[in-house]
Amino acid sequence: MSDTQNETDVLAQADSWLTEGDRVALATVVRTWGSSPRPVGSQLAVNEDGRFVGSVSGGCIEGAVITDAMETMQDGKPRLLEFGVSDAMAWEVGLACGGEIEVFVEKMGA
């Protein structure tokens, strides 16, 4: 599946959850430096039940993004999350060879 197709599926699922009346947050990779498993523009949608679709990184980073997305749904405040690791810790947290990633998280809908 291409990245474009995957992004379309993320947005389609987010729209479906919104149509069903769920609260939804969308996380988007806005900057990377060094190694990153997902490119800028990669997205992850989360609903209020904690279900998610898409990917912004993997490992511990994705879990942290989902936690912040749940908070964004509660308070409506967008967040810019920054993650960076040394090469020594890279595999443990999901950035294959170190690097940095910034993820913007926003509430979707009204």
Buried (B, 14 or more C-beta within 10 A) or exposed (E): EEEEEBBEBBBEBBBBBBEEEBBBBBBBBBEBEBBBBBEEEBBBBBBBEEEBBBBBBBBBBBEBBBBBBBEBBEEEEEBEBEBBBEEEEBEEBBBBEBBBBBBBBBBBBE
